[in-house]
Amino acid sequence: MKKDPGFVHPYMPNSVPAIKKAMLDEIGVESVEAIYKSLIPDDLLYKERLDLPEPIGSEYELKRHVMGILNKNVTTDEYISFLGAGCYRHQVPALCDEINSRGEFLTAYCGDTYSDHGKMQAIFEYCSMMGELLDAEVVSYTTYDASQSVASSLRMALRIKEAEGRSKDTLLIPSTMNPEIVSQVTQYVGRSIKIIKVECDKKSGLMDLADLSAKLKENKTAAVFYENPSYLGFFETQAEGIADRAHQYDALCVAQPETASLGIVESPLNLGADLVCGDIQPLGMHVQFGGGQAGFIACQQKQEYVEQFPTYMYGIAKTKQEGRFGWGRAMNYRCSHGSRENANEYFGTETGLWAITAAVYLASMGPKGMYELGESIVQKTKYAILDLSEVQGLKVNLFGGANFQEFVVNFDETGKSVAEINGALLEKGIFGGKDLSGDFPQLGQSALYCISELTSEEDVQALKSALAEIARR
């Protein structure tokens, strides 16, 4: 069907035919198609009409259409949820939503337009509070999410070693690492870099330090990476040993802590890590249908490290007026907004709103609130492990030891797959744990269950009762 030449698209500016013609006349072409044909090789140019529905002209009808699609989803507020694996349901103070929905924060480009000192101060305060939480002297502007923060930190390690004149080509990661982050890191660091998994103890899940030492000795390793707590929920209690071995072989140590745990857990920077990175989603961001995440990278004040950060840095400066300060970007030449293709790497800017949200969250919680958050999660996780262990046919907390927020449940003895278990739980209004059988086949039919401070005793009892009934079928 040929498009009406007089058609005015309701959501496209300058689509009025007369305005479009004036713009085309100005650049000396007869049609928009001619622009594409001059830029895109003919064999790559799609010549048919895209299979898209006609635009909905009424704002009311469009909203009704979109809501009809969205309402097919079921939220974690409607069902009891034990899903985590990188995105978590936490209590979000009303203040977070109140502040981040204000027009001056929500609608402005990237959350910090170039001369807006209010936004720059808000992001500076975020960096300052994250610095306190992490015991870090340098905290960057936000990245897209944990995956990018990990990938960028590992690329930083490669660049740092190259700048030192000791170019290296290997990164060591734990075999229990978040598979989604592994996938993105593999693509991000490039094909010339070797990513090698370090074996973990089959009983405890902890990194095998002997295997780590052997692989450090065999390879030109730029960095050793670990998670604490691990993706599978247990605490990596050998953090100092991992860092010591990395440094022994002239490699950096990069660690990913869980931000919600940092009120009760020591920062990896105080245990020998050189760079820390992760996600700030637990700090005031709701679980969403995509989005709602942002990453961080932090370190101590080492100029050679700071030079390799890919993102904005925010600094404070004195002004002519005594006692008054200004805020702005520091060392902007490092990033893609300062030197384009000559920058360390490209980064986006849309996560500035989440930096401000996390700042509001940390300010409202304070050190005592963060301690109570971590304490509550540890206690509720332990309660859930003990209670679910009473269900016949389940192996709960497969690795034993202490956990934060997540633990593995094995269903092999039930004779049912995780998919079957989760399907039966959905019928009872419960989201079961993340299915691990594809990414970790060695664990059999196992799932990763998540507990937060919002998980009630009634929620755990409902899960226990449902699993007991499903296991008996």
C-alpha positions in Angstrom: 0.0 0.0 0.0 1.4 3.3 -1.0 1.6 6.0 1.6 -0.6 9.1 1.2 1.8 11.9 0.1 -0.2 14.3 2.2 0.0 12.2 5.3 1.1 14.0 8.5 2.6 11.7 11.1 1.1 12.5 14.6 4.4 11.8 16.4 7.0 13.1 13.9 7.9 16.8 13.9 8.2 18.4 10.5 6.2 15.7 8.7 3.8 18.3 7.2 4.3 17.9 3.4 5.1 21.6 2.8 7.7 21.7 5.6 9.3 18.4 4.4 9.5 19.7 0.8 11.2 22.9 2.0 13.8 20.9 3.9 14.5 18.6 0.9 14.8 21.6 -1.3 17.3 23.2 1.0 19.6 20.2 0.8 19.0 19.7 -2.9 17.3 16.3 -3.0 13.8 15.2 -4.2 12.9 12.7 -1.5 13.9 11.2 1.8 14.5 7.9 -0.1 17.2 9.6 -2.2 19.1 10.4 1.0 19.1 6.8 2.1 20.2 5.6 -1.4 23.1 8.0 -1.4 24.4 6.6 1.9 23.4 2.9 2.0 24.8 0.3 -0.5 22.0 -1.0 -2.7 22.4 -4.6 -1.6 21.8 -3.6 2.0 18.9 -1.2 1.3 15.5 -2.6 2.3 13.2 -1.6 -0.5 9.8 -2.9 0.8 7.5 -1.2 3.3 8.2 -2.2 6.9 5.6 -4.5 8.4 4.3 -2.0 10.9 0.8 -1.1 11.8 -0.7 2.2 10.9 0.0 5.0 13.5 -2.7 5.6 16.0 -3.7 9.2 15.8 -5.5 9.7 19.1 -3.5 9.9 22.3 -6.3 8.2 24.2 -6.5 5.4 21.7 -2.7 5.0 21.8 -2.6 4.8 25.5 -5.4 2.3 25.5 -3.6 0.1 23.0 -0.3 0.2 24.9 -2.0 -0.5 28.2 -3.8 -3.4 26.7 -0.4 -4.9 25.9 1.2 -4.1 29.2 -1.8 -5.5 31.2 -0.9 -8.9 29.9 2.1 -8.8 32.2 2.0 -9.9 35.8 4.0 -7.9 38.3 5.9 -8.9 41.4 3.4 -6.8 43.3 0.6 -9.2 42.2 2.4 -12.5 42.6 4.8 -13.6 45.4 8.2 -13.4 43.8 11.5 -15.3 44.5 13.2 -14.1 41.4 16.5 -12.2 41.5 19.6 -13.1 39.5 20.7 -9.5 39.0 17.5 -7.5 39.4 15.9 -7.3 42.9 12.7 -6.2 44.5 13.5 -3.9 47.4 11.5 -1.3 49.3 11.8 2.0 47.4 11.2 5.1 49.7 8.5 7.3 48.3 11.0 10.1 48.3 13.0 8.4 45.5 10.0 8.5 43.1 9.0 12.0 44.2 12.5 13.4 43.4 13.2 11.5 40.2 9.9 12.3 38.7 10.5 16.1 39.0 10.7 17.7 35.6 14.1 19.3 36.1 15.6 15.8 36.6 13.3 13.6 34.6 13.0 15.4 31.3 16.4 17.0 30.9 19.0 15.4 28.5 21.0 12.6 30.3 20.1 14.0 33.7 22.8 16.6 33.7 22.9 19.2 31.0 26.2 20.8 30.5 25.7 24.0 32.5 23.1 22.8 35.1 24.9 23.0 38.4 21.9 21.6 40.3 22.1 18.3 38.4 25.9 18.3 38.5 25.8 18.8 42.3 23.2 16.0 42.7 25.4 13.6 40.7 28.5 14.7 42.7 26.6 13.9 45.9 25.7 10.5 44.5 29.4 9.9 43.8 30.3 11.0 47.3 27.8 8.8 49.0 28.8 5.8 46.9 32.4 6.6 47.9 31.4 6.3 51.5 29.5 3.0 50.9 32.4 1.5 49.0 35.3 3.1 51.0 36.4 4.5 47.6 38.0 7.8 46.7 36.9 7.8 43.1 33.4 6.9 41.8 32.4 7.5 38.2 29.2 8.5 36.5 26.8 5.6 36.0 27.1 3.1 33.2 24.2 1.2 31.6 24.1 -1.6 34.1 26.3 -4.1 36.0 27.3 -5.9 32.8 28.8 -2.7 31.3 30.5 -1.7 34.5 32.1 -5.2 34.7 33.1 -5.2 31.0 34.4 -1.6 31.2 36.4 -2.4 34.4 38.1 -5.3 32.8 38.9 -3.2 29.7 40.3 -0.6 32.1 42.6 -3.3 33.5 43.8 -4.2 30.1 44.5 -0.5 29.3 46.3 0.1 32.6 48.6 -2.8 32.0 49.2 -1.6 28.4 50.0 1.9 29.7 52.5 0.4 32.1 54.3 -1.2 29.2 53.2 -4.7 30.2 50.5 -5.5 27.7 48.5 -8.6 28.6 45.8 -10.6 26.9 44.0 -12.7 29.5 41.2 -12.2 32.0 40.3 -14.8 34.7 36.8 -15.1 35.9 35.0 -17.6 38.3 33.1 -20.5 36.8 30.1 -19.5 38.9 29.9 -16.0 37.4 26.6 -14.5 36.2 26.3 -16.0 32.7 24.6 -12.9 31.3 27.5 -10.7 32.3 30.0 -13.3 31.0 28.2 -13.2 27.6 28.4 -9.4 27.5 32.0 -9.2 28.7 33.0 -11.7 26.0 31.6 -9.5 23.3 32.8 -6.2 24.8 36.5 -6.9 25.4 37.1 -8.2 21.9 38.1 -11.4 20.3 41.9 -10.9 20.8 41.4 -11.2 24.6 41.3 -14.6 26.3 38.6 -15.1 29.0 39.4 -18.1 31.1 37.2 -19.6 33.8 38.8 -20.6 37.1 37.4 -23.7 38.6 35.4 -23.6 41.8 35.2 -26.1 44.7 32.2 -28.4 44.0 31.1 -28.5 47.6 31.5 -24.9 48.7 31.4 -23.0 45.3 34.4 -21.0 46.4 37.1 -20.2 43.8 39.8 -22.9 43.7 42.9 -20.9 44.6 45.3 -23.6 43.4 43.7 -23.5 39.9 43.8 -19.7 40.1 47.5 -19.7 40.8 48.1 -22.2 38.0 46.2 -20.2 35.4 47.9 -17.0 36.5 51.3 -18.6 36.0 50.3 -20.0 32.6 48.9 -16.8 31.1 49.6 -13.1 30.7 46.7 -12.1 32.9 45.6 -8.5 33.2 42.9 -9.0 35.8 41.3 -11.5 38.1 37.5 -11.0 38.6 35.3 -12.2 41.4 31.8 -11.6 42.7 31.0 -11.2 46.4 28.4 -12.5 47.1 28.6 -14.8 44.1 25.9 -15.1 41.5 24.8 -18.3 43.2 24.3 -16.5 46.5 27.2 -17.7 48.7 29.8 -15.3 50.1 33.3 -15.6 48.5 35.3 -15.7 51.8 38.7 -15.8 50.0 38.7 -12.3 48.7 42.1 -11.4 50.2 43.6 -14.6 48.9 42.3 -13.9 45.4 43.7 -10.4 45.4 47.1 -11.5 46.8 47.5 -14.1 44.0 46.5 -11.6 41.3 49.1 -9.1 42.6 51.7 -11.8 42.9 51.5 -12.3 39.1 51.3 -8.6 38.3 47.5 -8.7 37.6 44.8 -6.4 38.9 41.9 -7.6 41.0 38.4 -6.5 40.0 35.5 -7.3 42.3 31.7 -7.0 42.0 30.0 -6.5 45.4 26.2 -6.5 45.8 25.3 -2.9 46.8 22.5 -4.0 49.1 25.1 -6.0 51.2 27.6 -3.2 51.7 26.0 -2.0 55.0 27.2 -5.2 56.6 30.0 -6.5 54.3 33.5 -5.2 53.9 34.2 -3.3 50.7 36.4 -5.3 48.3 38.7 -2.3 48.1 39.7 -2.9 51.8 40.4 -6.6 50.9 42.9 -5.9 48.2 40.7 -5.3 45.1 42.0 -2.6 42.7 38.7 -1.8 41.0 35.1 -2.4 42.2 32.0 -2.4 39.9 28.4 -3.5 39.9 24.8 -2.3 39.8 23.0 0.3 41.8 19.5 -1.1 41.0 18.9 -2.0 44.6 19.4 1.6 45.6 15.9 3.0 45.0 14.9 1.5 41.7 11.8 -0.6 41.1 11.8 -3.9 39.3 10.7 -3.0 35.8 9.9 -4.6 32.5 13.4 -3.7 31.2 15.5 -0.7 32.2 15.7 0.6 35.7 19.4 -0.4 36.1 22.7 1.5 36.2 26.3 0.5 36.9 29.2 2.0 38.9 33.0 1.8 38.8 35.1 2.9 41.7 38.7 2.8 42.9 41.2 4.6 45.2 42.9 7.8 44.1 45.4 6.5 41.6 46.0 8.8 38.6 46.9 5.9 36.3 43.5 4.2 37.1 41.5 7.4 36.9 42.9 8.2 33.4 41.3 4.9 32.2 37.8 5.5 33.4 35.4 5.7 30.4 32.7 7.8 32.0 32.2 11.3 33.3 34.0 12.4 36.5 32.4 15.1 38.6 34.5 17.5 40.6 34.0 20.4 43.0 35.7 23.8 42.6 36.0 27.0 44.6 34.4 30.1 43.2 35.2 33.8 43.6 32.7 34.0 46.5 34.1 32.6 49.7 32.3 29.5 50.9 30.5 28.9 47.6 31.4 26.0 45.3 30.7 25.0 41.8 30.5 21.5 40.2 31.5 20.3 36.8 33.1 17.6 34.8 36.7 16.8 35.3 39.2 15.3 32.8 36.5 15.3 30.1 39.1 14.4 27.4 39.0 10.7 28.5 35.4 10.0 27.5 33.6 9.9 24.2 31.9 13.2 24.8 35.2 14.9 25.2 37.3 13.3 22.4 34.8 11.2 20.4 36.5 8.3 18.6 39.8 8.9 20.4 38.2 8.2 23.8 38.9 5.1 25.9 35.5 3.7 24.9 32.0 4.8 24.2 29.5 5.3 26.9 25.9 6.5 27.1 24.3 9.1 29.3 20.7 8.1 29.9 21.4 6.6 33.4 22.0 10.0 35.1 18.5 9.9 36.5 19.3 6.6 38.3 22.4 8.2 39.9 20.2 10.9 41.3 17.7 8.3 42.5 20.4 6.3 44.2 21.7 9.5 45.9 18.2 10.1 47.3 18.0 6.5 48.5 21.4 6.6 50.2 20.6 9.9 51.8 17.3 8.7 53.2 18.8 5.3 54.4 22.0 6.5 56.0 24.6 4.1 57.4 22.2 2.7 59.9 19.6 2.0 57.3 22.0 0.2 55.0 23.2 -1.9 58.0 19.6 -2.8 58.9 18.8 -3.6 55.2 21.7 -6.1 55.0 21.0 -7.6 58.4 17.3 -8.1 57.5 18.2 -9.8 54.2 20.7 -12.2 55.8 18.3 -13.2 58.5 15.4 -13.7 56.2 17.5 -15.7 53.8 18.7 -18.0 56.6 15.1 -18.5 57.7 13.9 -19.4 54.2 16.8 -21.9 53.8 16.0 -23.6 57.1 12.2 -23.7 56.4 12.4 -25.0 52.9 14.9 -27.6 53.9 12.0 -29.4 55.6 10.4 -30.1 52.3 11.0 -33.7 51.3 12.8 -34.1 47.9 14.5 -30.7 48.0 18.2 -30.0 48.5 18.3 -26.4 49.7 21.4 -24.2 49.8 23.4 -26.6 47.6 26.7 -25.1 48.6 26.1 -24.7 52.3 27.8 -21.9 54.2 26.5 -18.3 54.6 24.4 -16.6 51.9 23.2 -13.2 51.0 19.9 -12.8 49.3 20.1 -15.9 47.1 20.6 -19.6 47.4 20.4 -22.7 45.1 17.5 -25.2 45.4 17.9 -28.6 43.7 14.9 -30.6 42.6 16.5 -33.8 41.2 14.9 -36.0 43.8 11.4 -34.9 42.9 11.8 -36.2 39.4 10.6 -32.9 38.0 12.4 -30.2 36.0 12.7 -26.6 37.2 10.4 -25.6 34.3 7.7 -28.0 35.5 8.1 -26.7 39.1 7.9 -23.1 38.1 4.9 -23.7 35.9 3.1 -25.3 38.8 4.1 -22.4 41.1 2.7 -19.9 38.6 -0.7 -21.5 38.9 -0.5 -20.7 42.6 0.5 -17.1 42.1 4.2 -17.6 42.8 7.2 -16.7 40.7 9.7 -19.5 41.4 13.5 -19.2 41.2 15.7 -18.6 38.2 16.2 -21.8 36.2 19.9 -22.7 36.3 19.7 -26.0 34.4 20.8 -24.4 31.1 23.7 -22.3 32.3 24.9 -24.7 35.0 24.0 -28.2 33.8 26.4 -29.7 36.4 23.9 -28.6 39.1 21.1 -30.7 37.7 17.6 -29.4 38.0 18.4 -26.4 40.2 17.0 -22.9 40.6 18.3 -19.7 42.2 15.9 -18.4 44.8 15.9 -14.8 46.0 14.9 -13.3 49.3 14.7 -9.6 50.1 13.7 -7.5 53.0 10.2 -7.5 51.6 9.9 -11.2 51.7 7.5 -12.1 54.6 7.2 -15.2 56.7 3.8 -15.8 55.0 5.5 -15.6 51.6 8.0 -18.3 52.6 5.3 -20.5 54.1 3.2 -20.2 50.9 6.3 -21.3 48.9 7.0 -24.2 51.2 3.4 -25.4 51.1 3.3 -25.1 47.3 6.6 -26.9 46.8 5.6 -29.7 49.2 2.4 -30.3 47.2 4.1 -30.1 43.8 6.9 -32.5 44.9 4.4 -35.1 46.0 2.5 -35.2 42.6 
